[in-house]
């Protein structure tokens, strides 16, 4: 069997959901990556800074 036929057969096995192809497929990465963590940290920074700014404006700012 040629390399192209093997690749086509493997693709058909993956689409059909056969167990042989599932065991050779790479595992999906779980968890959050660095970019996602940086985005969450920036959103938290924005929320905290906004809360502190609002607290200063409404509670402690000279009137």
N, C-alpha and C positions, 0 to 999 in steps of 0.2 A: 504494500500500500504506500502511495507516495505521501510526501509531507503535506501537500495541499489537501489530499483526501482525509488524512488524519485530523488536520485542523478543522475541516468542514464537519467531520463526524463528531469531534469534540464540541464544536459549537452547537450542533444539533442535540447532543447529550445535555449540554447546559440548559438549553431552551426547554427540553423535555423534562428537566428536573431529575435526571437519573442520578443515583447515589454515587456512581463512580466519578462523575464530573464534579460533584459537590465536594468530594474529599480532596480533589486536586486544586480546587479554586482557592485563591488566597483569602485569608481571614480578614474581615472588616476591622478597621481600627476603632476602638471604643474610647470614650472619654473626650474631653475637650482639648483642642490644640492650643498652641501659643497665641494665635491670632484671636481666637474666641475669648481666651482669658484676658487678653489686652482690651478687647471691646467691652467685656463685662466690667473690668476695672475702670475704664474711662466713663462708662455710664454711672457707676457708683460714685466716682469723683464728681461728676456733674450734679448728681442728686444731693450729695453731702454739701457741696459748695452752694447750691441753690437753697438748701435748708438753712445753712448758716447765714447766708445773705438775707433771707426772709426774716429769720429770727432777729438779726441786727436791726433791720429796717423797722420791724413792727414792735420790738421790745426795748431795744437799747439805744436807738438813734436819738440824738438830742432833738427836742421839739421846738 
